[in-house]
Amino acid sequence: IRITAAVNAGGRKAGLIITSPPDPHNEDSLRYYQALKSLAGELGIEDKIIFLCECQNEKGETIRVDGSLLRDLYLLSDLLLFPSSAEGFGIPILEAGICRLPVACSRIEPLTEVGGEEVLYLNLDDKPEKLATDIINYLTNHLTLPLFKKVFRHYTWPAIFSRKIEPLLRNK
């Protein structure tokens, strides 16, 4: 959340989607969730943070984060930010890789084993402003991301429909 605030404070537009819900049976997890919500409010970026556990589908049901939704999020995102201090294997890095999504993560095992030289490793002891700058520089120099995002945003059928066809239908 602090990194997202720093990116926005630096003049870039950034949002953060938090996919993991708090564990309702774990007081520490619930306190951490509330601390994250409070931090977003303190930094004035609550409108830039999406907690998927708070989102509902068209039926009013809480959104369930499954493989299909994660894939869609990976395809729509500019970066997987994975600042984990402990991790069992690093499956999110593999998922991001299969979707050509750049990754910025902690320099811990097994993330270094899975990510190799292909990801940006963050020193979580650095100030959020330094981490934000490192991420922006990484994304600026990422070779395939700009074209991939341009094609995805402008030349897929849903994008063409919403930009070109749907306005025509509304005018009738």
Sine and cosine of phi, psi and omega as CSV:
sin_phi,cos_phi,sin_psi,cos_psi,sin_omega,cos_omega
0.00,0.00,-0.64,0.77,0.03,-1.00
-0.91,0.42,-0.61,0.79,0.03,-1.00
-0.90,0.43,-0.68,0.73,0.02,-1.00
-0.88,0.48,-0.67,0.75,0.05,-1.00
-0.89,0.46,-0.66,0.75,-0.01,-1.00
-0.92,0.40,-0.64,0.77,0.04,-1.00
-0.88,0.48,-0.72,0.70,0.01,-1.00
-0.91,0.41,-0.65,0.76,0.02,-1.00
-0.90,0.43,-0.46,0.89,0.03,-1.00
-0.99,0.15,0.10,1.00,0.07,-1.00
0.99,-0.11,0.01,1.00,0.05,-1.00
-0.99,-0.16,0.41,-0.91,0.08,-1.00
-0.99,-0.11,0.81,-0.59,0.00,-1.00
-0.56,-0.83,0.55,-0.83,0.10,-0.99
-0.77,-0.64,0.22,-0.98,-0.02,-1.00
-0.71,-0.71,0.78,-0.63,0.09,-1.00
-0.95,-0.32,0.86,-0.52,0.02,-1.00
-0.98,-0.20,0.90,-0.43,-0.14,-0.99
-1.00,0.01,-0.42,0.91,-0.08,-1.00
-0.99,0.10,0.81,-0.59,0.05,-1.00
-0.99,0.14,0.38,-0.92,0.12,-0.99
-0.94,0.34,0.50,-0.87,0.06,-1.00
-0.99,0.15,0.91,-0.42,-0.07,-1.00
-0.91,0.41,-0.23,0.97,-0.02,-1.00
-0.98,-0.18,0.10,1.00,-0.06,-1.00
-0.81,-0.58,0.94,-0.35,-0.03,-1.00
-0.86,0.52,-0.63,0.78,0.01,-1.00
-0.89,0.47,-0.66,0.75,0.01,-1.00
-0.90,0.44,-0.68,0.73,0.01,-1.00
-0.92,0.40,-0.63,0.78,0.05,-1.00
-0.91,0.42,-0.64,0.77,0.02,-1.00
-0.89,0.45,-0.70,0.72,0.04,-1.00
-0.85,0.52,-0.74,0.68,0.02,-1.00
-0.90,0.44,-0.60,0.80,0.03,-1.00
-0.91,0.42,-0.63,0.77,0.05,-1.00
-0.90,0.43,-0.68,0.73,0.03,-1.00
-0.89,0.46,-0.69,0.72,0.01,-1.00
-0.89,0.45,-0.68,0.73,0.00,-1.00
-0.88,0.48,-0.70,0.71,0.03,-1.00
-0.86,0.51,-0.65,0.76,0.04,-1.00
-0.91,0.41,-0.71,0.71,0.00,-1.00
-0.87,0.49,-0.61,0.79,-0.03,-1.00
-1.00,0.08,-0.06,1.00,0.04,-1.00
0.95,0.33,0.47,0.88,-0.02,-1.00
-0.83,-0.56,0.43,0.90,-0.01,-1.00
-0.86,0.51,-0.43,0.90,0.04,-1.00
-0.98,0.21,-0.15,0.99,0.00,-1.00
-0.98,-0.22,-0.07,1.00,-0.06,-1.00
-0.92,-0.40,0.79,-0.61,0.05,-1.00
-0.91,-0.42,0.87,-0.49,0.14,-0.99
-0.99,-0.11,0.94,-0.33,-0.07,-1.00
-0.87,0.49,-0.44,0.90,0.01,-1.00
-0.91,0.41,-0.25,0.97,0.02,-1.00
-0.99,-0.13,-0.13,0.99,-0.08,-1.00
-1.00,0.01,0.50,-0.87,0.01,-1.00
-0.81,-0.59,0.46,-0.89,0.08,-1.00
-0.99,0.12,-0.08,-1.00,-0.05,-1.00
-0.91,0.41,-0.30,0.95,0.03,-1.00
-1.00,-0.01,-0.01,1.00,-0.02,-1.00
1.00,0.10,0.18,0.98,0.01,-1.00
-1.00,0.00,0.55,-0.84,0.07,-1.00
-0.88,0.47,0.71,-0.71,-0.02,-1.00
-0.92,0.39,0.74,-0.67,0.07,-1.00
-0.99,-0.14,0.83,-0.56,0.00,-1.00
-0.99,0.14,0.96,-0.29,0.04,-1.00
-0.89,-0.46,-0.04,-1.00,-0.04,-1.00
-0.86,0.50,-0.61,0.79,-0.01,-1.00
-0.92,0.40,-0.71,0.71,0.02,-1.00
-0.91,0.42,-0.69,0.73,0.02,-1.00
-0.86,0.50,-0.69,0.72,0.02,-1.00
-0.85,0.52,-0.73,0.69,0.01,-1.00
-0.87,0.49,-0.67,0.75,0.02,-1.00
-0.90,0.43,-0.65,0.76,0.04,-1.00
-0.88,0.48,-0.65,0.76,-0.02,-1.00
-0.94,0.34,-0.49,0.87,-0.03,-1.00
-1.00,0.00,-0.27,0.96,-0.10,-0.99
-1.00,0.03,0.33,-0.94,0.07,-1.00
-1.00,-0.10,-0.31,0.95,-0.09,-1.00
-0.28,-0.96,0.61,-0.79,0.23,-0.97
-1.00,-0.09,0.91,-0.42,0.08,-1.00
-0.99,-0.15,0.88,-0.47,-0.14,-0.99
-0.75,-0.66,0.96,0.26,-0.06,-1.00
-1.00,0.05,0.79,0.61,-0.06,-1.00
-0.98,0.21,0.64,-0.77,0.07,-1.00
-1.00,-0.09,-0.24,0.97,0.06,-1.00
-0.51,-0.86,0.68,-0.74,-0.06,-1.00
-0.48,-0.88,0.62,-0.79,0.00,-1.00
-0.98,0.20,-0.70,0.71,-0.03,-1.00
-0.59,-0.81,-0.58,0.81,-0.02,-1.00
0.99,-0.15,0.54,0.84,-0.01,-1.00
-0.84,0.55,-0.63,0.78,0.03,-1.00
-0.83,0.56,-0.54,0.84,0.04,-1.00
-0.92,0.39,-0.66,0.75,0.06,-1.00
-0.89,0.45,-0.68,0.74,0.01,-1.00
-0.89,0.46,-0.68,0.73,0.02,-1.00
-0.90,0.44,-0.65,0.76,-0.01,-1.00
-0.88,0.48,-0.64,0.76,-0.01,-1.00
-0.93,0.37,-0.37,0.93,0.03,-1.00
-0.98,-0.18,0.15,0.99,-0.01,-1.00
0.88,0.48,0.51,0.86,-0.01,-1.00
-1.00,-0.06,0.82,-0.57,0.06,-1.00
-0.87,0.50,0.49,-0.87,-0.06,-1.00
-0.79,-0.61,0.71,-0.71,0.19,-0.98
-0.85,-0.53,0.85,-0.53,-0.09,-1.00
-0.57,-0.82,0.13,-0.99,0.06,-1.00
-0.93,0.36,0.48,-0.88,0.07,-1.00
-1.00,-0.01,0.97,0.24,0.04,-1.00
-0.74,-0.67,0.41,-0.91,0.15,-0.99
-0.97,0.26,0.65,-0.76,0.07,1.00
-1.00,-0.07,0.16,0.99,-0.03,-1.00
-0.88,0.47,-0.59,0.81,0.03,-1.00
-0.93,0.36,-0.56,0.83,0.03,-1.00
-0.92,0.39,-0.69,0.72,-0.02,-1.00
-0.97,0.25,-0.69,0.72,-0.09,-1.00
-0.98,0.20,-0.48,0.88,-0.01,-1.00
0.82,0.57,-0.67,-0.74,-0.01,-1.00
-1.00,0.00,0.01,1.00,-0.14,-0.99
-1.00,-0.05,0.06,1.00,-0.01,-1.00
-0.81,-0.59,0.26,-0.97,0.09,-1.00
-1.00,-0.06,0.84,-0.54,0.04,-1.00
-0.99,-0.10,0.74,-0.67,-0.04,-1.00
-0.96,-0.27,0.64,-0.77,0.16,-0.99
-1.00,-0.05,0.97,-0.25,-0.11,-0.99
-0.93,0.37,-0.12,0.99,0.11,-0.99
-0.99,0.14,-0.25,0.97,0.04,-1.00
-0.93,0.36,0.37,-0.93,0.06,-1.00
-0.93,0.37,0.51,-0.86,0.01,-1.00
-0.81,0.58,-0.57,0.82,0.00,-1.00
-0.90,0.43,-0.63,0.78,0.04,-1.00
-0.93,0.37,-0.68,0.74,0.02,-1.00
-0.89,0.46,-0.66,0.75,0.03,-1.00
-0.88,0.47,-0.70,0.72,0.02,-1.00
-0.89,0.45,-0.69,0.73,0.02,-1.00
-0.86,0.50,-0.68,0.73,-0.01,-1.00
-0.92,0.39,-0.71,0.71,0.01,-1.00
-0.88,0.48,-0.69,0.72,0.04,-1.00
-0.88,0.47,-0.67,0.74,0.02,-1.00
-0.88,0.48,-0.73,0.68,-0.01,-1.00
-0.93,0.38,-0.58,0.82,0.02,-1.00
-0.89,0.45,-0.57,0.82,-0.05,-1.00
-0.99,-0.10,0.02,1.00,0.00,-1.00
-0.95,0.31,0.84,-0.54,-0.19,-0.98
-0.95,0.31,-0.65,0.76,-0.10,-0.99
-1.00,-0.09,-0.31,0.95,-0.10,-0.99
-0.88,0.48,-0.75,0.66,-0.06,-1.00
-0.85,0.53,-0.72,0.70,0.00,-1.00
-0.92,0.39,-0.68,0.73,0.01,-1.00
-0.85,0.53,-0.74,0.68,-0.02,-1.00
-0.91,0.41,-0.64,0.77,0.02,-1.00
-0.88,0.47,-0.74,0.67,0.00,-1.00
-0.88,0.47,-0.71,0.71,-0.04,-1.00
-0.90,0.43,-0.66,0.76,-0.06,-1.00
-0.98,0.19,-0.45,0.89,-0.13,-0.99
-0.90,-0.44,-0.40,0.92,-0.18,-0.98
-0.85,-0.52,0.11,0.99,0.13,-0.99
-0.99,0.13,0.37,-0.93,-0.02,-1.00
-0.85,0.52,-0.69,0.73,0.04,-1.00
-0.87,0.49,-0.62,0.78,0.01,-1.00
-0.93,0.38,-0.70,0.72,0.02,-1.00
-0.89,0.45,-0.69,0.72,-0.01,-1.00
-0.87,0.49,-0.76,0.64,-0.07,-1.00
-0.93,0.38,-0.51,0.86,-0.04,-1.00
-1.00,0.06,-0.61,0.79,-0.15,-0.99
-0.94,-0.35,-0.68,0.73,-0.14,-0.99
-1.00,-0.01,-0.74,0.68,-0.05,-1.00
-0.83,0.56,-0.67,0.74,0.05,-1.00
-0.87,0.50,-0.56,0.83,0.04,-1.00
-0.92,0.40,-0.62,0.79,0.00,-1.00
-0.94,0.35,-0.54,0.84,0.01,-1.00
-0.94,0.33,-0.46,0.89,-0.04,-1.00
-0.98,0.21,-0.12,0.99,-0.04,-1.00
-1.00,0.00,0.00,0.00,0.00,0.00
